[in-house]
Amino acid sequence: MSEAFDSTETLDVKGASCPMPVVKTKQAVDDLNTGSVLEVVSTDSGSMSDIEGWAEGTSGVALLEQVEDGDVYKHYVEKTD
């Protein structure tokens, strides 16, 4: 099932809708050190595809996992360079 990632920081974007979860995620990842993992917590179901698409199209980041927990969506993004 779900692996537990040791996140460096948590970004709470609950209540925000597209495109803000991606915008805030990008800003937060930019401030991380290489190898750090950001946990993004959202209530926007669209964030599942939005953050996945952003991570796939962005060099220097890796989407490690996405977890749907009821009405909350958690994304684990690693800064790779």
Backbone bond lengths (Angstrom), bond angles and torsions (degrees), N, CA, C in turn:
res aa  C-N    CA-C-N  psi(-1)  N-CA   C-N-CA  omega(-1)  CA-C   N-CA-C  phi
1 M - - - 1.466 - - 1.514 109.57 -
2 S 1.296 118.61 -116.78 1.461 122.27 -172.92 1.522 111.26 -98.33
3 E 1.330 114.64 132.16 1.458 119.04 172.65 1.519 107.79 -83.99
4 A 1.306 115.62 152.86 1.463 119.31 176.21 1.527 107.45 -96.37
5 F 1.295 116.23 115.93 1.454 120.62 177.83 1.515 109.08 -95.95
6 D 1.300 115.72 138.32 1.455 121.62 178.07 1.522 107.32 -83.69
7 S 1.323 116.26 92.82 1.455 119.66 -175.97 1.524 110.50 -80.11
8 T 1.317 114.18 140.32 1.453 121.56 178.44 1.525 110.00 -76.10
9 E 1.320 115.21 -40.20 1.461 121.38 -179.20 1.508 109.97 -141.27
10 T 1.331 115.70 156.82 1.464 121.23 174.26 1.516 108.27 -118.70
11 L 1.327 115.13 132.62 1.458 122.34 177.33 1.519 107.47 -111.71
12 D 1.327 116.61 118.03 1.462 121.91 -179.52 1.530 108.36 -98.43
13 V 1.328 116.17 108.27 1.464 120.41 177.28 1.534 110.20 -116.66
14 K 1.337 116.24 27.83 1.466 120.34 178.54 1.529 109.03 -60.97
15 G 1.326 115.11 136.05 1.459 120.65 179.95 1.516 113.25 91.18
16 A 1.322 117.81 -15.25 1.467 121.46 179.02 1.524 109.02 -88.17
17 S 1.327 115.73 142.48 1.459 119.32 178.36 1.523 109.78 -116.22
18 C 1.313 114.94 169.89 1.461 122.57 -176.62 1.526 110.59 -49.71
19 P 1.304 118.87 133.42 1.465 128.19 9.43 1.528 113.87 -100.71
20 M 1.336 117.73 10.53 1.473 119.85 -170.53 1.529 115.13 -60.89
21 P 1.337 121.03 -38.92 1.469 117.37 177.88 1.537 112.79 -56.96
22 V 1.330 117.31 -40.28 1.470 120.72 178.76 1.524 110.38 -70.58
23 V 1.313 117.74 -43.67 1.473 121.49 -179.72 1.523 110.10 -59.68
24 K 1.331 116.37 -48.07 1.468 120.55 -178.93 1.532 110.70 -67.22
25 T 1.331 117.38 -37.17 1.469 120.77 177.97 1.514 110.38 -62.17
26 K 1.330 117.13 -46.10 1.465 120.73 179.22 1.525 110.41 -59.36
27 Q 1.332 116.88 -45.81 1.465 120.39 -179.91 1.525 111.07 -60.91
28 A 1.324 117.05 -42.80 1.459 120.84 -178.21 1.527 111.19 -68.66
29 V 1.332 118.00 -40.88 1.463 121.55 179.40 1.527 110.29 -64.56
30 D 1.319 117.41 -37.92 1.472 121.21 178.90 1.524 111.73 -57.70
31 D 1.325 116.87 -30.22 1.469 121.90 -177.88 1.532 113.37 -88.06
32 L 1.326 117.71 -4.77 1.463 120.91 -178.10 1.526 111.68 -86.50
33 N 1.315 115.26 158.11 1.459 121.51 171.36 1.525 108.68 -83.19
34 T 1.326 116.56 154.76 1.457 121.74 176.56 1.529 109.67 -56.09
35 G 1.319 115.92 134.65 1.460 121.76 -179.88 1.518 113.62 92.22
36 S 1.319 117.38 -9.81 1.462 121.11 179.14 1.530 110.21 -77.31
37 V 1.330 115.71 150.53 1.455 121.62 -179.82 1.526 109.21 -117.29
38 L 1.324 115.12 129.64 1.460 122.33 178.52 1.524 108.62 -104.11
39 E 1.327 116.10 127.40 1.466 121.39 172.23 1.524 106.76 -96.07
40 V 1.325 116.62 121.17 1.461 122.03 178.55 1.520 107.33 -107.34
41 V 1.337 116.27 125.63 1.464 121.93 -178.88 1.527 107.77 -113.33
42 S 1.336 115.38 119.97 1.462 120.90 -174.02 1.522 110.44 -132.93
43 T 1.338 115.65 157.51 1.461 120.87 172.25 1.528 110.52 -111.96
44 D 1.325 117.15 4.37 1.465 122.85 179.83 1.533 108.57 -91.10
45 S 1.334 116.78 112.43 1.468 119.65 -178.40 1.527 111.35 -60.69
46 G 1.319 116.91 -28.64 1.461 120.89 178.34 1.515 113.17 -66.76
47 S 1.332 116.35 -17.16 1.469 119.24 179.95 1.521 111.42 -63.95
48 M 1.333 117.76 -23.91 1.468 120.53 179.42 1.529 110.10 -60.28
49 S 1.311 116.86 -50.98 1.473 119.77 179.99 1.521 111.33 -79.39
50 D 1.333 117.62 -34.66 1.470 120.67 -177.70 1.523 111.85 -64.29
51 I 1.321 117.02 -48.21 1.466 120.37 -177.96 1.528 110.31 -70.92
52 E 1.341 116.79 -36.20 1.462 119.57 176.29 1.525 110.71 -61.83
53 G 1.316 117.03 -46.01 1.462 121.34 179.19 1.514 112.38 -63.79
54 W 1.329 115.93 -41.32 1.465 120.03 178.14 1.528 110.69 -62.61
55 A 1.331 117.04 -45.72 1.462 120.99 -177.98 1.529 111.16 -64.30
56 E 1.336 117.04 -40.24 1.466 120.63 179.97 1.525 111.32 -65.13
57 G 1.326 116.80 -32.46 1.456 120.56 -177.00 1.517 114.38 -95.82
58 T 1.314 117.36 6.30 1.465 121.64 -175.80 1.519 109.91 -119.59
59 S 1.327 116.05 122.49 1.466 117.97 176.97 1.523 108.54 -76.82
60 G 1.321 115.43 149.39 1.457 120.35 177.62 1.513 114.91 90.62
61 V 1.344 116.78 2.62 1.464 120.13 176.30 1.522 109.71 -134.70
62 A 1.328 115.46 151.77 1.460 121.13 175.67 1.518 108.65 -134.59
63 L 1.311 116.33 130.08 1.454 121.35 174.81 1.522 107.23 -84.19
64 L 1.322 117.03 112.21 1.457 121.75 -175.73 1.518 112.24 -82.23
65 E 1.313 115.95 -41.71 1.465 120.08 -176.63 1.520 109.57 -165.49
66 Q 1.341 114.66 153.97 1.456 122.02 170.84 1.527 106.88 -129.98
67 V 1.324 115.90 137.12 1.460 121.25 -177.63 1.521 108.75 -129.39
68 E 1.331 116.02 129.76 1.460 121.10 174.44 1.510 107.17 -101.68
69 D 1.334 116.28 120.18 1.453 122.41 -178.01 1.525 108.12 -125.79
70 G 1.325 115.98 84.50 1.463 119.86 -176.09 1.514 109.82 68.37
71 D 1.333 116.39 -119.48 1.459 121.60 179.67 1.521 112.38 -95.12
72 V 1.324 117.05 8.59 1.468 121.36 -178.32 1.526 108.67 -114.42
73 Y 1.325 115.20 136.49 1.461 122.19 -179.07 1.519 107.87 -118.70
74 K 1.332 115.72 125.99 1.463 120.23 -178.76 1.522 109.24 -114.49
75 H 1.310 114.93 135.22 1.455 122.45 -178.22 1.526 107.57 -125.90
76 Y 1.319 116.45 136.19 1.459 121.50 179.28 1.528 108.18 -116.19
77 V 1.328 115.42 111.67 1.460 122.08 -175.14 1.523 109.30 -116.73
78 E 1.318 116.44 127.16 1.465 121.27 178.67 1.521 109.77 -103.74
79 K 1.325 115.81 136.07 1.461 120.07 172.56 1.523 107.00 -84.87
80 T 1.327 116.66 116.97 1.458 120.78 -172.57 1.530 113.60 -98.07
81 D 1.319 117.35 -16.37 1.478 119.65 173.69 1.513 110.71 -162.37
